[in-house]
């Protein structure tokens, strides 16, 4: 299978090398020589490194998803397709933001914003009109992605008319496991992703009882790479659909 062509995906793969480099910096497993104090210090160093790896891995994955969503909006803004090619959820998101602005103001400012809603943003709902790139905001879309939990992924991609992102990810990730033939068992993406994100959150909030092993970190990296590849393919399909000029 060919790799996704998204620039954000290539950058994410490059970022994983940082995690790999950090993990490789851990000391080798003690062979029984040396003092108890030195063994304790080595274990603490390994724990510190693996904890940092989990935090870094999730941060890179979240950054990738936001970059991929930004890439989608940038491609739409450049292609300027008819608005009928855009997901209704994406149009509603931008319109809702304008409505919230209106109800957050008073007096002349509210009048100005109301007029702008109907004279400017109404263009987004004219199905045969080319998209005005100035009306689309990648920041508005990426703000919806507050963390990497599966329910957040589902909610964000539903705005793009992708209502089965986790189901598709299940199929993709498990196909990758089977193709590698590495002896790993099949898994549920929502369960695995929740596990990784929750461990990251605990570590980031100072829970010192969270001590992922090097093996766990390595397996997390493989899983997250497979998941990112699936998301990249989904975003590429959305770009192809949305940017059609028909």
C-alpha positions in Angstrom: 0.0 0.0 0.0 1.3 3.4 -1.0 1.9 5.9 1.8 -0.4 9.0 2.1 0.8 12.1 0.2 -0.3 14.6 2.8 2.6 16.8 3.9 1.3 16.7 7.5 1.6 12.9 7.5 5.2 13.1 6.2 6.0 15.6 9.0 4.4 13.3 11.6 6.5 10.4 10.5 9.6 12.6 10.8 8.5 13.6 14.3 8.3 10.0 15.4 12.1 9.8 15.1 12.3 12.2 18.0 10.4 9.7 20.2 12.6 6.8 18.9 15.8 8.8 19.6 14.6 9.5 23.2 13.7 5.9 23.8 17.0 4.7 22.5 18.8 6.9 25.0 17.6 4.8 27.9 20.3 2.7 29.7 20.6 -0.9 28.9 18.9 -3.3 31.3 21.1 -4.0 34.3 23.0 -7.3 34.2 23.3 -7.8 37.9 26.5 -5.8 38.4 26.8 -2.6 40.2 25.3 -1.3 43.4 21.6 -1.2 44.3 21.8 2.6 44.2 23.0 2.5 40.6 20.2 0.0 39.6 17.6 2.3 41.2 19.0 5.3 39.3 18.8 3.4 36.0 15.2 2.3 36.7 14.3 5.9 37.5 16.0 7.1 34.3 14.2 4.5 32.2 10.8 5.5 33.8 11.5 9.2 33.1 12.4 8.5 29.5 9.3 6.3 28.8 7.0 8.7 30.5 8.4 11.5 28.3 8.0 9.4 25.2 4.3 8.8 25.9 3.7 12.6 26.4 5.7 13.4 23.2 4.0 10.7 21.1 0.5 11.9 21.9 1.5 15.5 21.4 2.9 14.7 17.9 -0.2 12.8 17.0 -2.5 15.6 18.1 -0.4 18.0 16.2 -0.6 15.8 13.1 -4.4 15.7 13.2 -4.6 19.5 13.5 -2.1 19.9 10.6 -4.1 17.4 8.4 -7.3 19.4 9.1 -5.5 22.6 8.2 -4.2 21.0 5.0 -7.8 20.2 4.1 -9.0 23.7 4.5 -6.0 25.1 2.7 -6.7 22.9 -0.3 -10.3 23.9 -0.4 -9.4 27.6 -0.2 -7.0 27.2 -3.0 -9.3 25.2 -5.3 -12.4 27.3 -4.6 -14.9 24.6 -5.5 -18.7 25.2 -5.5 -20.0 25.2 -1.9 -22.1 22.1 -2.6 -18.9 20.1 -2.5 -18.3 21.1 1.1 -19.6 19.1 4.1 -22.8 20.6 5.6 -21.2 20.2 9.0 -18.3 22.4 8.0 -20.6 25.1 6.7 -22.8 24.9 9.8 -19.7 25.3 12.0 -18.7 28.5 10.4 -22.2 29.9 10.4 -22.7 28.9 14.1 -19.6 30.8 15.0 -21.1 34.0 13.4 -24.3 33.5 15.3 -22.5 33.1 18.6 -20.7 36.4 17.8 -24.0 38.1 17.2 -25.5 37.0 20.5 -22.4 38.0 22.3 -22.7 41.7 21.3 -25.1 44.6 21.8 -26.2 47.7 19.9 -24.6 48.8 16.6 -22.0 46.0 16.7 -24.8 43.4 16.8 -26.5 45.1 13.8 -23.2 45.1 11.9 -22.6 41.5 12.6 -26.1 40.5 11.7 -25.9 42.3 8.4 -22.6 40.6 7.7 -24.0 37.2 8.4 -26.7 37.6 5.7 -24.7 39.6 3.1 -21.4 37.7 3.4 -21.7 34.3 5.1 -24.9 33.4 3.3 -22.6 32.8 0.3 -21.6 29.5 2.0 -25.1 28.1 1.5 -25.4 29.1 -2.2 -24.7 25.6 -3.6 -23.5 26.8 -7.1 -21.3 29.6 -5.9 -17.5 29.2 -5.7 -16.3 29.1 -2.1 -15.0 32.4 -0.9 -11.7 31.4 0.7 -11.9 34.3 3.1 -14.9 32.7 4.8 -13.2 29.5 5.8 -11.0 29.2 8.8 -8.7 26.2 9.6 -8.3 27.6 13.1 -12.0 27.3 13.7 -12.0 23.6 12.6 -8.8 22.7 14.6 -10.2 24.3 17.7 -12.8 21.5 17.7 -10.1 18.9 18.2 -9.4 19.5 21.9 -7.6 16.1 22.5 -7.0 12.7 20.8 -9.7 10.8 22.6 -11.8 8.7 20.1 -15.0 10.5 20.8 -13.4 13.8 19.9 -12.0 12.4 16.7 -15.5 11.1 15.8 -17.1 14.5 16.6 -14.5 16.5 14.5 -14.6 14.1 11.5 -18.4 14.0 11.6 -18.2 17.7 10.6 -16.5 16.5 7.5 -19.2 14.0 6.7 -17.0 11.1 8.0 -19.3 9.3 10.4 -17.3 6.1 10.8 -13.7 7.2 11.4 -13.1 4.8 14.3 -14.8 1.9 12.4 -12.5 2.5 9.4 -9.5 2.9 11.7 -10.3 -0.5 13.3 -10.2 -2.1 9.9 -7.1 -0.3 8.8 -5.1 -0.9 11.9 -5.9 -4.5 12.2 -5.1 -5.1 8.5 -1.7 -3.5 9.1 -1.2 -5.8 12.1 -2.1 -8.8 10.0 0.2 -7.7 7.1 3.2 -7.3 9.4 2.7 -10.8 10.8 4.4 -9.6 14.0 2.3 -11.9 16.2 0.2 -9.0 17.7 -3.4 -9.7 18.4 -6.2 -7.6 16.9 -7.3 -4.6 18.9 -10.1 -2.0 19.2 -8.9 1.4 18.2 -11.2 3.3 20.6 -9.9 1.2 23.6 -6.2 1.5 22.7 -6.4 5.2 21.9 -8.2 5.9 25.1 -5.6 4.0 27.1 -2.7 6.0 25.5 -4.4 9.4 25.9 -5.4 8.7 29.5 -1.8 7.6 30.4 -0.5 10.7 28.8 -2.9 12.8 30.8 -1.9 11.2 34.1 1.8 11.6 33.4 1.3 15.2 32.3 -0.6 15.9 35.6 2.2 14.5 37.7 1.0 10.9 38.4 4.3 9.2 39.2 2.6 5.7 39.3 2.3 5.7 35.6 5.5 3.9 34.4 5.1 2.6 30.8 7.6 0.0 29.8 9.9 0.5 26.7 7.9 -2.4 25.0 4.6 -0.5 25.6 6.1 2.7 24.2 7.2 0.9 21.1 3.8 -0.7 20.6 2.2 2.6 21.1 4.3 4.1 18.4 3.4 1.4 15.9 -0.3 1.8 16.7 -0.3 5.6 16.5 1.6 5.4 13.1 -1.1 3.0 11.7 -3.9 5.2 13.0 -2.3 8.4 11.6 -1.9 6.6 8.2 -5.6 5.8 8.2 -6.6 9.4 9.1 -4.3 10.7 6.4 -6.1 8.5 3.8 -9.4 9.8 5.0 -8.4 13.4 4.8 -7.0 12.8 1.3 -10.3 11.4 0.2 -12.1 14.4 1.7 -9.7 16.8 -0.2 -10.4 15.0 -3.5 -14.2 15.2 -2.9 -14.4 18.7 -1.7 -12.0 20.2 -4.3 -13.8 18.8 -7.3 -15.1 21.7 -9.5 -18.1 19.7 -10.8 
